[in-house]
C-alpha cells in the first residue's frame, strides 16, 4: 500500500478479530505492507486471483482502521498481490563442514509475530560469540568449528523457543473456528488491552527483550 496513514506512524500493527490476525507495517517512507492469511479453501484459486481480491474486499477491509481502508482497496484493485506459503520448520543440528545456517534457513515459525528477523539477528550475535577467537583460534579447524556449532544449536533455543511457541499459539488461537476458543480469543484481546504491562509482555517476547520462557507461560 502507498502513502498509508497508520494509527501510530512508523509502528507495526496487528488487527485481531474473527479469523487470522492481520499484520500491517511500514517498509519504507511511502510503502506499507499488509500480511493476510488466505483460507485454505482459496489456496487452489490463487492463480485466478479474482476470488482472492473479492475475499480481501469483503472480509479483510471492513475491520481495518478507516485511515487504511482506501489505500488497501486501491492496492488490491491496481497492485500485484504476492503470495507465499507460511511454514513451520524445527531447527536441526548442523554437522556439514564449512556450512553455517541461521535465521529462517535454520528454523521457521509462523510470521504472525514478525519474529523471523529477530531470531536471525539474535542468531548472528550468538554465532559471533560462539566462534570468537577465544573459542576457535583457527576457523580452518573444522573439528573445533563443528563442536562450537553443536553448542550454538542448543544455546540458540533460549531466544528462539519462546518466540516459536508464541507465534504458533497466537496463529492457531485466532485461525481456529472452534466456538470454545472464542472465550480465549476475547480473553487474549482483553488481556493486552488491560494496561501497558500486559501489552508489553508479549511484545518483549516478540522482540526478545526477555529470554525467559517462563514469561511466556
Secondary structure, DSSP 8 states (H G I E B T S, - for coil): -BS---SSTTS-EEE-SSSS-EEEEESSSSBEEEE----GGGGGGTTSTHHHHHHIIIIISTTS-HHHHHHHHHHHHHS---------B-------TT----GGGT-B--GGG--HHHHHHHHHHHHHHHTSTTT-S-TT-HHHHHHHHHHHHHHTHHHHHHHHHHHHHHHHHHH---GGGHHHHHHHHHHHHS-HHHHHHHHHHHHTS---HHHH-
